[in-house]
């Protein structure tokens, strides 16, 4: 399972990338607004920090506009993955861009039939949003299970990128289902490390070690 960071905060990415656990990054216009920075500059910096796919979203809603913006974004770095909305124009652009060798992440997926459309359009990734489903009283992970089952029937190469992840249990559930990727806010990646028994155990080991009076090396 791959872990992507869902952020446009370059400082957070620079801090977490050295852990060797960050396989890619996803951004969206909201995250760019929160960063307060220039979009193209941010994408360029992220691509310099992370070797894996860096999703950069178009804001045009028509096919020609999406193609134009995708060209600008692709010119930034070879690991830019073009993020397109799950609309007819978005999927038409997806087909054309993947045929041209680009990586494409089809975003704003909320149903299994939508994911099927993205797979048929040749998407590299499809992003079902689990947290936003949970927010409206629908079990987001049921969607991931459904998509996994549908894709298995046809051996689609499209990778399931679980998005709108809000906490570690989402990551665990996605892993149980066998989702290919989970994209998570930096805070969730940090939460994955935490357990009070880990902290307590380490504290005890260090205290006991200090009493031995020994040194390593
Ligand atoms: C995915 O690519 C989106 O950027 C993101 O996961 C959306 O998350 P949110 O629902 O917390 O805004």
Boltz pocket constraint, residues with backbone or C-beta under 6 A from the ligand:
constraints:
  - pocket:
      binder: B
      contacts: [[A, 6], [A, 26], [A, 27], [A, 28], [A, 107], [A, 127], [A, 129], [A, 131], [A, 132], [A, 162], [A, 163], [A, 164], [A, 165], [A, 183]]
      max_distance: 6.0
